[in-house]
Amino acid sequence: MGAGPVHLAFFGWFFMAVEMIFLYFVQRARRDAGIVDVGWAGGMGILAVFYGVMAEGDIARRIVLALLAGFWSFRLASHLLRRYVHQKEDGRYRMLREKWGERAQRYFFIFFQVQALWAIMFSVPFLVVAYNPFPGLTFFDILGIAVWFIAVGGESLADRQLAGFRANPANRGKTCRVGLWKYSRHPNYFFEFTHWFAYIFMGAGSPHFWVTFFGPAIMLLFLYKVTGIPYTEKQALLSRGEDYREYQRTTSAFIPWFPRKGES
């Protein structure tokens, strides 16, 4: 008989807490807190696979969950790791380091542990899917898989377009308006948010289906109020000034849409 969801969540939290302790010391050594993002993204995939193996829901759905969430996690963690290795510390974390001053390391330790807790909260939709008893893959599962492919494909494309733009020295100090970035100031965030709807569809039939809405709800909260759009745009205004203000005036903040008047 498998473990219950509360037990799996506890074991998941313990793993994430230990991982974040290790990454905290990596942060101390390199003075770059961006490693927390790599650890969070990679840890989410490990949690999804762990739940898929240990839970008691339909086996086909658990396999699909492990594959989809595992690949999403691997792609995102790999992308963040490349950025962590080749770029200086993210402006958000530099800002926190300066703000906290001599107490920065103490607060970063707490910050890293909070990320472990957030990871468990974000993983709750995975638990619901992994324990979904509805037999076999349904139309809603197929719909969830389709949403996953569109969202992860869109996010990957947005990341590649931005990386290609930044790789050109001639674009230094300029704002990316290439591809998806012409229609949204944060297409990567939009598709990351959309990705969480895949697990809502895959949770259909579960008595705890409503809990799957936590994923996109918490993600939207983070993007708009915590560490997403506000901090990213603040840094962009500092580094790109009027060029980014024009981008804000003409381009949708989140949902991809046609540029407003004034955009070429």
Secondary structure as UniProt FT lines:
FT   HELIX           5..30
FT   TURN            33..34
FT   HELIX           35..54
FT   HELIX           59..86
FT   HELIX           91..100
FT   HELIX           101..103
FT   HELIX           104..130
FT   HELIX           139..167
FT   HELIX           169..171
FT   TURN            172..173
FT   HELIX           179..182
FT   HELIX           187..195
FT   HELIX           197..202
FT   TURN            203..205
FT   TURN            207..208
FT   HELIX           209..213
FT   HELIX           214..221
FT   HELIX           222..226
FT   HELIX           229..250
FT   TURN            261..262
//
